[in-house]
Amino acid sequence: GVLTSNNDYGNIHFVGRILSALFDIGTIFLLFKIGQKIFNEKIGLLAAFFYSIMVLPIQLSHFFAVDTFLNFFLVLSFYLLILLFSSSSSFLLSLPLGISFGLALACKISALYFLPIIGLGYLRLLFSFKKLKHFRFFSSGIIFALFAIFTFRLAQPTAFSSGNLLNWKLNPQFIANL
């Protein structure tokens, strides 16, 4: 808002609409990539098309709602989880997966409902390793958890009592709001 001189109460929504639309376009692209990765390019295009003509995402982008950002980070987390299955470097993909999920949590705490999906993905990962599976499984899970928690701590500072990064005590007002 400051960069475009739209940082007052009457004009900040213009910046928010642009950001929401950009994140929604990112969601459309990710849906295409997911459909392409799981099925084929035609299914990916069909998924992207159907999402792009839905009324609710268009409305949420128009009104600068937090849900477009949440959708983007959850769909990004799902895409990274799919890449985690097809890659041998679970350590490297656990890091961006944790960051993406931490940002989704920072957008809206209801992103916690996606955590069982990630847990099922990691269980599938456990059964797909040939050797040293327990070490790779637990180390990948720890990397994911640490980066998700630390990203949430950085991106949602009002959830904690102080701005001190070493103080992890939750804000009582945050708990009351939940």
C-alpha positions in Angstrom: 0.0 0.0 0.0 2.8 2.4 0.8 4.6 1.7 -2.5 1.4 2.6 -4.5 0.2 5.4 -2.2 -2.9 3.3 -1.3 -2.2 2.7 2.3 -5.1 4.6 3.8 -8.3 2.9 4.9 -10.3 3.9 1.8 -7.8 2.6 -0.7 -6.0 -0.4 0.8 -8.5 -2.8 -0.7 -7.2 -2.0 -4.1 -3.8 -3.5 -3.1 -5.6 -6.4 -1.4 -7.6 -7.2 -4.5 -4.5 -7.3 -6.7 -2.7 -9.6 -4.1 -5.7 -11.8 -3.8 -6.1 -12.1 -7.6 -2.4 -13.0 -7.9 -2.6 -15.7 -5.2 -5.8 -17.1 -6.9 -4.0 -17.2 -10.2 -1.2 -19.1 -8.4 -3.9 -21.6 -7.1 -5.2 -22.1 -10.7 -1.6 -22.9 -11.9 -1.1 -25.3 -9.0 -4.3 -27.1 -9.7 -3.2 -27.5 -13.3 0.2 -28.9 -12.1 -1.6 -31.3 -9.7 -4.0 -32.5 -12.3 -1.1 -32.9 -14.8 1.0 -34.8 -12.3 -1.7 -37.2 -11.1 -3.5 -37.7 -14.4 -2.5 -35.9 -17.6 -2.4 -32.4 -19.1 -6.0 -32.4 -20.2 -7.3 -33.1 -16.7 -5.0 -30.4 -15.3 -6.4 -27.9 -17.8 -9.9 -29.0 -16.9 -9.3 -28.6 -13.2 -7.8 -25.2 -13.7 -10.7 -24.1 -15.9 -13.4 -25.3 -13.4 -11.7 -23.5 -10.5 -11.2 -20.3 -12.5 -14.9 -20.0 -13.4 -16.2 -20.7 -9.9 -18.0 -17.8 -8.3 -16.7 -18.0 -4.7 -12.9 -17.7 -5.6 -13.7 -14.7 -7.8 -15.8 -13.1 -5.1 -13.1 -13.8 -2.4 -10.4 -12.2 -4.7 -12.6 -9.2 -5.3 -13.2 -8.5 -1.6 -9.6 -9.1 -0.4 -10.6 -12.1 1.9 -7.9 -14.2 3.6 -9.3 -17.4 2.0 -7.5 -16.9 -1.3 -4.2 -16.9 0.5 -5.2 -19.9 2.6 -6.3 -21.8 -0.6 -3.0 -21.0 -2.3 -0.8 -22.3 0.6 -2.9 -25.4 1.1 -2.9 -26.3 -2.5 0.8 -25.6 -2.6 1.2 -27.9 0.4 -0.7 -30.6 -1.4 1.4 -30.2 -4.6 4.6 -30.4 -2.5 3.2 -33.5 -0.8 2.6 -35.1 -4.2 6.2 -34.2 -5.3 7.4 -35.8 -2.0 6.0 -39.1 -3.2 7.7 -39.1 -6.5 11.1 -37.7 -5.3 13.9 -39.4 -3.5 14.9 -36.2 -1.7 12.2 -36.2 1.1 14.5 -34.0 3.2 14.6 -31.2 0.7 10.8 -31.2 0.0 9.9 -31.3 3.7 11.4 -27.9 4.1 9.1 -26.0 1.6 6.2 -28.2 2.7 6.7 -27.0 6.3 7.0 -23.4 5.2 3.9 -23.6 3.0 1.8 -25.3 5.7 3.1 -22.8 8.3 2.0 -19.9 6.1 -1.4 -21.5 5.6 -1.8 -21.8 9.4 -0.8 -18.1 9.7 -3.5 -17.2 7.3 -6.2 -19.1 9.1 -6.0 -21.6 12.0 -8.5 -23.8 10.3 -5.7 -25.0 8.1 -5.0 -27.5 10.9 -7.8 -29.6 9.4 -5.3 -30.3 6.5 -2.8 -31.8 8.9 -4.2 -35.4 8.7 -3.8 -35.3 4.9 -0.1 -34.4 5.4 0.1 -37.1 8.1 -1.3 -39.7 5.7 1.2 -38.5 3.1 4.1 -39.1 5.5 2.7 -42.6 6.3 2.7 -43.4 2.7 6.2 -42.2 2.5 7.1 -44.5 5.4 5.9 -47.6 3.5 7.6 -46.6 0.3 11.2 -46.4 1.6 13.3 -49.5 1.0 16.0 -49.1 3.6 16.7 -46.7 6.4 13.0 -46.0 6.2 12.5 -45.1 9.8 15.4 -42.6 9.9 14.3 -40.9 6.7 10.7 -40.9 7.7 11.3 -39.3 11.2 13.9 -36.9 9.9 11.6 -35.7 7.1 8.7 -35.4 9.6 10.9 -33.4 12.0 12.1 -31.0 9.3 8.4 -30.5 8.2 7.2 -29.9 11.8 10.1 -27.5 12.7 9.7 -25.4 9.6 5.9 -25.3 9.9 6.0 -24.2 13.5 8.8 -21.6 13.0 7.1 -20.2 9.9 3.8 -19.9 11.9 5.8 -18.1 14.6 7.2 -15.6 12.2 4.1 -15.0 10.1 1.6 -14.9 12.9 3.3 -12.9 15.7 0.0 -11.9 17.4 -0.6 -15.6 18.3 2.3 -15.2 20.8 2.7 -13.2 24.0 5.7 -11.1 22.9 7.7 -10.3 19.8 10.6 -12.2 21.2 11.3 -15.1 18.9 12.5 -17.2 21.8 9.3 -16.7 23.8 6.8 -19.3 22.6 4.1 -18.6 25.1 0.7 -18.3 23.4 -1.2 -15.0 23.7 -4.2 -15.4 26.0 -6.3 -13.2 23.7 -5.4 -15.5 20.7 -6.6 -18.5 22.7 -9.8 -16.7 23.8 -10.5 -15.8 20.2 -10.2 -19.4 19.2 
